[in-house]
């Protein structure tokens, strides 16, 4: 194979010619409502994606799921040697429920708007058209690639984790196509996170007699919320947020039950054990007589540390960006992604290679329009250069 940079003009030409097709395909994906728990919608996105690979030098495999959307694996027709494939990961689900009013797509001269437009259907389009570009220049069948389309990333990747890590263990490097930052950032590190649900049980009663002493589940929860929020530690990169609280049946009753959902984030792997100990201590302590508490650990991701191999991948992307005259910056991002699971295995991974945008997880989510083409060019060239880098090191 010639030097990766020699293919840059052909890659640019193909993707520039197909920019309208990329935007059209993005719109088609965005208007399909694919919240994590809406299996029919996620499966419809999968079928649309699978159809986009028709006639290409790839094979496709659907991994059936009973309750959640199915997963899709797309492989180039180039059998990899042990631990040689390049892994690409993106998710098809969004955070928006099936009955959301944010169920439309629109675009103006500068931006595109819609549910999942950058988180991360735009990233899927970038990855799909990168493979199309490699097909166009005759290299797709020479590079062992696996592109995994995940159906449940927004709820912790619980049904896809094993597949992701199995594919990662067969890979030399990996790329995740979450959105890029507004200043051209790509991600070499991320915080770890832990999501929990706290349950408090008290004793029901009439509010008229509450002065006699009440075993209020909400009152006990209030004490615990203050204790949990006190664990925030900016100096050490630990953040705690109580994001949702539910309890009681009305103002004239003493609440018997209360639940809260909590999010914990941390930088250093060793912090999690100490954090878990503090969580259990706060849960076990009782401020309101007659109440008791328990906590469920729902999901979590280990931290993605900014390792030298991750930063080496960044330098490859940075070189490609300079050749393309595209802005790029390195970033440590506070949110988690499937890259965390890959990094935990010691596999070099670069994230945030999707298009640029902001306000994801809200009804103001948008993508910077020109970045779809820019990031497709950047990712294609980075992918090709990373394969050349790996092959030259053998």
Secondary structure, DSSP 8 states (H G I E B T S, - for coil): ---GGGGHHHHHHHHHHTHHHHHHHHHHHHTS--BTT-HHHHHHHHHHHHHHTTTSSEEEEEE--SSS--EEEEEESS---TT-EEEEEEE--BS--TT-S---EEE-SSEEEETTTTTTHHHHHHHHHHHHHHHHTT-GGGS-EEEEEES-GGGT-TTTHHHHHHHHHTEEEEEE---B-TTSEEEEEE-EEEEEEEEEE---EEGGGGGG----HHHHHHHHHHHHHTT-BGGGTBEEEEEEEEE-S-TTEE-SEEEEEEEEEESSTTHHHHHHHHHHHHHH--SSTT-EEEEEEEEEE--B---HHHHHHHHHHHHHHHHHT---EEEEESS--HHHHHHTTT-EEEB--S-BEE-TTSTT-EEEHHHHHHHHHHHHHHHHHHHHHHHHT-
